Structure formats: C-alpha cells, structure tokens
Amino acid sequence: MKKKCVCVLLSAAMAMTMFAGCGNKDQASAGETNTVASADAEKSSETEGAEVNVDESSGADMSATEAAEETSEAEPFEATTVTVFAAKSLNTVMEELIAEYNKTQPNVSIVGSYDSSGTLMTQIEEGAACDVFFSAAQKQMDQLQDEDGLAVDGTRHNVVNNQVCVVTWKGSGTEVTGLSDIGKAKSIALADGSVPVGKYTRQAMVNAGMLNKVDDVSQITTSEIQEALGGVEINECANVGAVTAAVAEGSNEVGTVYYSDTYGFEDRLQILEVVPYELTGNVIYPVAQIINKEADELEQSAAEDFINFLTSDDAKTIFQKYYFDTDVE
C-alpha cells in the first residue's frame, strides 16, 4: 500500500509539471526554462518527501513489531525438570500455581517435594538435588544463604505472608476461644519447634506471657509447653499438614495451623482465633534458587523463570485465593 501511495504522488507531481509547462505558450524561452526548472524542483521535493514518509512509516512499523515482541510471552523452554522444595503449607496452592505456569511453559516439569521447612533445609544441606527452595520462614532461608552459601545470589524474594490460627473441628463443643485459653482443650495438635508454624506458635505464647522468654523460641520443647498449660495432652506433629489433619479428623480437639491451611477445610474446621501479628511477628515465605551442581544450564534457567512467575501478578491472584497475604516487601 505504501509503494502505491508513492506512485500516486509521483504521478500527480508529473501531471502538475506538464500542466505548468503547457499553460502559457507565449512565455519567453527563459520563462519556460524557469517554469520547468521550478516544476522539476517541486517534483523532486515531493518525491523526497514521499520517500521520507515511507522510511518513517517503515520505522514506525518496525518499532511496533519490536514492542510487540518484547511484550509477548517468552518462548517455551525445551523439555526439562525443576525440583522445588516447598513448605508443607504450600502444597495445595502450588498445584494450581504449577498448572498456571505450565500454560506458558508446558515443557518444564515442576516436581514438588513438601515437608516442614526445617526438614527440607536439612535435606538440602545434606546434598539433596534441589533447584528452588520455598520456605515458610526466614530462618531456614537465612541459614542456607548466609551460613551454607547455597542460595543463588539475587534470586531471593519475599513472596507471601500468613497468619497462625487456633482451630477446632466443627461440632467439637470446645471451651477454647483462642490461644490464651488453649489449655482448656482435652488435647492439642502442635508442630514441634523446628517447624515454622510451631516456632511462630511458641513465639506468640512467649509474647502473650504464657511461656518464659528465651533466646531461641524454636528450642522450647513440647514438654515445656505441656507443663506451662497444666499438663494438657499434646500431639507433637512433624509438619503443619499433620496438625491440620489431626484436628480436621477429630483426633485432637484444637491445634495451631496457618490461615492458608484452612482452605478446603471450611466445612470441617472452625477458626477460633486468628493470632495477631503483634504476637507472632510476620510469617513471611521467602523463595530462592538453590545451587544445584547436577543441574545443566537449561534447568537453571527454568528454575529462575519459575521463581519470576511466583512473584508475578498472576501468581499473586492465586495466592490470595488460598488465603495468603501478598502485601509483602
């Protein structure tokens, strides 16, 4: 279309020149020469202008094309597998996150391993092949990054926040109203101190004056909590998933879990109290790429790409659906 426009302009210029040259036959030879020269100059000017317009239009098209390419979705990776070690409380939401990620990266197989952050951290320290670590607390990530040097520089991000809840099974008839009188329960499901939700629960109890202050609350034993609560039966659990199951099934009257763990259990669990941040502190979930000597360049690139997805707006929408707080710094 642009070439046709140029041709029309050139034809019009030539027609105008011919009309100007024939318009007055009585003009002197010099005048005719001047008229022709002027028409030639006009034609040349119009032709050059047309050529400039073509170049500028082509440049605009190129810019639009380049912009479209930059904003389009990235090319799919070739087939590879990324191993993600994630906190047990992320198990359910990760299924949907992985499915969403695979809509644009169908060749990247995300294999998740879920357990308490402390257990996963130990496995990584002992040499387990891991590409991405998604912890339920800063402590484990700090150790892997600062003490072990196993986190890839520049890949760590705070992704979501969470809250500790005191829950019971629906219809339990418990007298417990929250953390302050949790000792009224006949039995409690409680994660041990190495599990983030267990650590945050202990921190809340210390700040509420229920336990004595110590340098490291994760070292407070289940026996010490039992004694402080008047000898109530406590089922010490290996991770938050085990606590959730124990209460939902009615094996224990109450327990402390994350708010996100109540997703999907609305018909079986009753939240007695959402413990305020003033007692627990922020429950930040950091993610980082882990140095994996067994991973090739493709696997490493895919791992970094998956972390970028976890911090995207699309991922935030999914996290919010599962009761996570995405307003983090």
C-alpha positions as MATLAB code, in Angstrom:
seq = 'MKKKCVCVLLSAAMAMTMFAGCGNKDQASAGETNTVASADAEKSSETEGAEVNVDESSGADMSATEAAEETSEAEPFEATTVTVFAAKSLNTVMEELIAEYNKTQPNVSIVGSYDSSGTLMTQIEEGAACDVFFSAAQKQMDQLQDEDGLAVDGTRHNVVNNQVCVVTWKGSGTEVTGLSDIGKAKSIALADGSVPVGKYTRQAMVNAGMLNKVDDVSQITTSEIQEALGGVEINECANVGAVTAAVAEGSNEVGTVYYSDTYGFEDRLQILEVVPYELTGNVIYPVAQIINKEADELEQSAAEDFINFLTSDDAKTIFQKYYFDTDVE';
ca = [
       0.000    0.000    0.000;
       2.848    2.407    0.847;
       4.520    1.886   -2.587;
       1.181    2.576   -4.344;
       0.839    5.837   -2.399;
       4.314    6.919   -3.536;
       3.450    6.162   -7.168;
       0.249    8.225   -6.960;
       2.179   11.154   -5.518;
       4.818   10.921   -8.251;
       2.161   10.737  -10.995;
       0.407   13.769   -9.581;
       3.670   15.702   -9.456;
       4.453   14.854  -13.069;
       0.938   15.859  -14.210;
       1.263   19.190  -12.451;
       4.631   19.759  -14.152;
       3.202   19.039  -17.605;
       0.240   21.355  -16.964;
       2.539   24.142  -15.776;
       4.825   23.719  -18.786;
       1.918   23.915  -21.268;
      -0.126   26.533  -19.534;
       1.286   29.611  -21.384;
       2.714   29.024  -24.884;
       3.516   32.754  -25.338;
       6.056   32.803  -22.479;
       9.665   33.523  -23.430;
      12.111   30.655  -23.679;
      13.802   31.732  -20.496;
      10.460   31.808  -18.731;
       9.670   28.316  -19.931;
      13.026   27.178  -18.698;
      12.336   28.730  -15.268;
       8.883   27.097  -15.126;
      10.236   23.687  -15.976;
      13.076   24.079  -13.503;
      10.617   25.107  -10.801;
       8.349   22.172  -11.579;
      11.325   19.815  -11.507;
      12.333   21.179   -8.131;
       8.782   20.779   -6.861;
       8.634   17.238   -8.168;
      11.972   16.450   -6.569;
      10.836   17.928   -3.271;
       7.588   15.993   -3.292;
       9.399   12.799   -4.249;
      11.881   13.232   -1.423;
       9.035   13.966    0.974;
       7.276   10.812   -0.157;
      10.448    8.821    0.350;
      10.858   10.240    3.866;
       7.282    9.298    4.698;
       7.922    5.763    3.530;
      11.026    5.488    5.691;
       9.301    6.967    8.741;
       6.271    4.731    8.277;
       8.503    1.676    7.933;
      10.362    2.715   11.090;
       7.078    3.012   12.969;
       6.089   -0.465   11.834;
       9.435   -1.843   12.959;
       9.099   -0.175   16.350;
       5.606   -1.574   16.802;
       6.835   -5.031   15.861;
       9.761   -4.849   18.259;
       7.486   -3.643   21.075;
       5.067   -6.479   20.412;
       7.899   -8.978   20.529;
       9.152   -7.559   23.814;
       5.734   -7.745   25.459;
       4.816  -11.149   24.061;
       5.218  -14.267   26.156;
       8.650  -15.842   26.289;
       9.439  -18.767   24.040;
       8.803  -22.120   25.743;
      11.816  -23.861   27.215;
      12.913  -27.190   25.861;
      11.982  -30.197   27.993;
      13.497  -30.030   31.479;
      12.638  -30.737   35.113;
      12.792  -28.286   38.021;
      12.754  -29.666   41.575;
      11.063  -27.440   44.142;
      11.357  -27.987   47.894;
       8.384  -26.181   49.424;
       6.867  -25.848   52.881;
       4.009  -28.235   53.574;
       1.572  -25.326   53.897;
       2.205  -24.533   50.217;
       1.217  -27.985   48.975;
      -2.307  -27.121   47.815;
      -1.649  -23.703   46.293;
       1.431  -24.971   44.464;
      -0.681  -27.400   42.462;
      -2.598  -24.535   40.890;
       0.495  -22.361   40.535;
       2.315  -25.107   38.630;
      -0.697  -25.677   36.369;
      -0.850  -21.949   35.581;
       2.882  -21.770   34.893;
       2.673  -24.742   32.534;
       0.166  -22.891   30.354;
       3.078  -20.840   29.012;
       5.902  -23.277   29.783;
       4.449  -26.717   29.025;
       7.854  -28.366   28.642;
       9.026  -27.531   32.167;
       8.097  -30.272   34.619;
       7.875  -28.842   38.147;
       8.388  -31.588   40.720;
       7.431  -30.546   44.238;
       8.689  -32.021   47.492;
       6.675  -30.845   50.521;
       7.565  -31.028   54.205;
       8.428  -28.748   57.084;
      10.904  -26.041   56.104;
      13.379  -27.311   58.704;
      13.333  -30.827   57.300;
      13.730  -29.575   53.732;
      16.595  -27.298   54.747;
      18.433  -30.246   56.315;
      17.925  -32.324   53.181;
      19.402  -29.543   51.035;
      22.369  -29.201   53.386;
      22.943  -32.938   53.108;
      23.172  -32.717   49.324;
      19.653  -33.370   48.062;
      19.206  -32.178   44.474;
      17.028  -29.070   44.674;
      16.575  -26.140   42.271;
      14.155  -23.922   44.226;
      13.532  -23.635   47.980;
      10.246  -22.046   49.100;
      10.334  -21.713   52.875;
       7.592  -20.875   55.374;
      10.051  -18.841   57.458;
      13.105  -16.642   57.063;
      15.241  -18.637   59.482;
      15.782  -21.640   57.214;
      16.430  -19.465   54.171;
      18.869  -17.313   56.137;
      20.837  -20.391   57.100;
      21.020  -21.739   53.558;
      22.008  -18.341   52.203;
      24.248  -16.838   54.865;
      25.784  -19.856   56.595;
      25.776  -22.526   53.882;
      26.163  -20.336   50.780;
      23.668  -22.493   48.883;
      21.246  -19.813   47.683;
      21.939  -18.239   44.288;
      22.717  -14.532   44.688;
      19.962  -12.171   43.579;
      17.206  -14.794   43.391;
      15.743  -14.468   46.879;
      12.299  -12.851   47.172;
       9.689  -12.493   49.901;
       6.531  -13.863   48.284;
       3.646  -14.044   50.778;
       2.676  -13.534   54.416;
       0.479  -15.825   56.504;
      -1.149  -15.938   59.939;
      -1.314  -18.534   62.683;
      -4.817  -19.684   63.623;
      -6.189  -21.652   66.539;
      -8.652  -24.135   65.051;
     -11.001  -26.886   66.162;
     -13.168  -29.379   64.329;
     -16.703  -28.283   63.701;
     -19.049  -29.579   66.338;
     -16.299  -30.161   68.890;
     -18.047  -28.095   71.557;
     -14.641  -26.911   72.821;
     -14.395  -24.317   75.579;
     -11.280  -22.870   73.940;
     -11.728  -19.398   72.439;
      -8.191  -18.815   71.277;
      -4.528  -19.006   72.177;
      -4.862  -17.535   75.670;
      -7.062  -20.358   76.960;
      -5.875  -23.168   74.691;
      -5.008  -25.169   77.798;
      -8.746  -25.808   78.352;
      -8.686  -28.330   75.489;
      -8.613  -32.053   76.183;
      -5.861  -32.434   73.579;
      -3.806  -30.174   71.304;
      -2.103  -30.880   67.963;
       1.103  -28.838   67.854;
       4.038  -28.802   65.460;
       7.489  -29.069   67.017;
       9.828  -26.102   67.260;
      11.775  -26.870   64.081;
       8.576  -26.408   62.059;
       7.803  -22.737   61.310;
       4.187  -22.882   62.494;
       5.419  -24.484   65.722;
       8.027  -21.765   66.117;
       5.502  -18.980   65.489;
       3.092  -20.544   67.972;
       5.834  -20.625   70.623;
       6.738  -17.007   69.850;
       3.105  -15.980   70.303;
       2.917  -17.820   73.631;
       6.077  -16.082   74.838;
       4.789  -12.656   73.802;
       1.431  -13.407   75.451;
       3.207  -14.271   78.734;
       2.259  -17.940   78.550;
       5.883  -19.117   78.272;
       9.141  -17.748   79.631;
      11.318  -15.694   77.313;
      14.260  -17.477   75.705;
      16.858  -16.569   73.083;
      15.543  -19.082   70.549;
      11.866  -19.981   70.858;
      12.275  -22.918   68.486;
      14.189  -24.658   71.281;
      11.181  -24.652   73.613;
      10.191  -28.290   73.954;
       6.714  -29.727   73.734;
       7.105  -30.939   77.324;
       7.765  -27.384   78.497;
       4.605  -26.174   76.753;
       2.630  -29.058   78.244;
       3.807  -28.139   81.725;
       3.024  -24.450   81.198;
      -0.513  -25.357   80.092;
      -1.234  -27.501   83.130;
      -0.439  -30.919   81.736;
      -2.771  -30.941   78.722;
      -2.200  -33.775   76.233;
      -0.165  -32.571   73.249;
       0.247  -34.436   69.985;
       3.614  -33.294   68.605;
       3.384  -33.188   64.798;
       6.146  -33.230   62.187;
       4.588  -30.549   59.975;
       1.555  -28.292   59.688;
      -0.235  -30.711   57.379;
      -0.221  -33.309   60.142;
      -1.688  -30.762   62.588;
      -4.442  -29.847   60.124;
      -5.344  -33.486   59.551;
      -5.336  -34.339   63.269;
      -7.820  -31.587   64.091;
      -9.999  -31.992   60.972;
     -10.347  -35.687   61.719;
     -11.228  -35.013   65.355;
      -8.157  -36.803   66.724;
      -7.268  -33.649   68.646;
      -9.648  -31.013   69.948;
      -7.649  -27.964   68.862;
      -4.429  -27.083   67.079;
      -2.472  -24.222   65.560;
      -2.171  -24.027   61.781;
      -1.767  -21.333   59.165;
      -4.769  -19.452   57.855;
      -3.971  -20.829   54.386;
      -4.211  -24.383   55.740;
      -7.916  -23.897   56.387;
      -8.559  -23.564   52.640;
     -10.602  -26.545   51.505;
     -11.471  -27.430   55.123;
     -14.155  -24.788   55.614;
     -16.777  -27.459   56.216;
     -14.633  -29.329   58.747;
     -12.578  -26.735   60.613;
     -13.670  -23.793   62.736;
     -11.265  -20.909   63.277;
     -11.344  -19.937   66.953;
      -8.779  -17.133   66.642;
      -6.546  -15.603   64.021;
      -3.485  -14.842   66.136;
      -2.400  -11.217   65.544;
       0.968  -10.357   64.038;
       1.736   -8.462   67.251;
       2.201  -11.858   68.924;
       3.690  -13.981   66.148;
       5.530  -11.411   64.078;
       5.246  -11.533   60.288;
       5.018  -15.020   58.796;
       6.990  -14.342   55.620;
       7.569  -17.017   52.977;
      10.815  -16.432   51.050;
      11.834  -18.236   47.854;
      15.268  -18.591   46.256;
      17.096  -20.602   43.655;
      19.426  -23.188   45.159;
      22.862  -24.088   43.825;
      22.369  -27.490   42.217;
      25.607  -28.906   40.819;
      23.654  -31.582   38.970;
      21.562  -29.045   37.031;
      22.514  -28.035   33.488;
      22.100  -24.502   32.096;
      18.579  -25.197   30.804;
      17.397  -26.451   34.196;
      18.935  -23.469   35.974;
      17.281  -21.005   33.580;
      13.906  -22.697   34.000;
      14.280  -22.591   37.805;
      14.904  -18.855   37.723;
      11.962  -18.394   35.355;
       9.653  -20.261   37.738;
      10.743  -18.018   40.627;
       9.939  -14.969   38.483;
       6.486  -16.418   37.896;
       5.935  -16.926   41.641;
       6.458  -13.179   42.160;
       4.177  -12.155   39.260;
       0.715  -10.595   39.481;
      -0.833  -13.782   38.066;
       0.670  -15.777   40.929;
      -0.481  -13.210   43.499;
      -4.075  -13.682   42.384;
      -3.785  -17.418   43.015;
      -2.086  -16.961   46.397;
      -4.883  -14.639   47.539;
      -7.474  -17.255   46.586;
      -5.802  -19.622   49.076;
      -5.886  -17.034   51.925;
      -2.275  -15.881   51.641;
      -1.431  -12.213   52.134;
       0.556  -10.921   49.129;
       1.148   -7.427   50.545;
       4.791   -8.025   51.434;
       8.039   -6.150   50.858;
];
